[in-house]
Structures are given as C-alpha cells and as structure tokens.
C-alpha cells in the first residue's frame, strides 16, 4: 500500500513540472508567432506606403512636364 502511494506521488510530482513546461513553451511560441505576424504586417504597410509615395511623385513629375 505504501509503495503504491509513493509511486502515485512520484508520478504526480514528475508530471506537474512537465505540464508547466509544456504550457509555458506553448505560450512562448504563441508570442513569437504574434511578433512575426506584426513584423510582416509592418513590412507590408511600409511597402504600400513607399509605392503610394512613388506614385504621387510620378504624377507630380508628369504634371510638371506638361
């Protein structure tokens, strides 16, 4: 009976840190993915902004040329 009890306690003590590590690892991965997504979105915004500015400059140059 006592051996069985010790086995159960050891199993629980072994599983708890593993569960904690797995959940923390999952949260870290979520945060990293969110960071990647925001970086990608900022890059896309920057590209759109640059192309809009280039289009405006081209139209200004065309108007000045006429």
N, C-alpha and C positions, 0 to 999 in steps of 0.2 A: 504493500500500500504506500509506504513512504517513498519507495523508489519511483513508483508511478507519479506521485505528487511532484517529486523533484524533476522528473522528466518533463512534466507539463510546465512547470515554472521555467525551466531552462528553454523550452521551446518558445514560450511567450516572450522571454527576455531576448531571445535571438530574433524573433520576428518583428518586434516593435521597432528597433533601430532600422531594420531593413525597410519596413513600410515608410518610416520617416524619410529615409534617404531617397526612396523612390518618389515620394510626393514632392520633396524638395527639388529633385532632379527634373521632374515634370514641370514645376513652376519656373525653374530657371530656363528650360527650353522654351516655354511659352513667352517669357520676357524677351529672350533672344530673337525669337521669330517676330515678335511685335516690333523690336528695334529694326530688324531687317526690312520689315514692311514700311515703316515710316521713312527709312533712308531711301528706299526705292521710290516712294511717293514724292519725296522732296526732289529727287533727281528728275523725275518726270515733270514736276512743276517747273523746275529750272529750265529744262529743255523747251517746254511750251513757252515759257517767258522769253527765252532767247529768240525763239523763232518768231514770236509776235513782234519783238523789237526789231528784228531783221526785216520783217515785212513792212513795218512802219517806215524804217529807214529807206527801203527800196521805193516805197510810194512817194516819200519826200523827194528822193533823188529824181524820180520820174516827173514830179510836178515842177521841180526847179529846172529840169531840162527843157520843158515846153516853153 
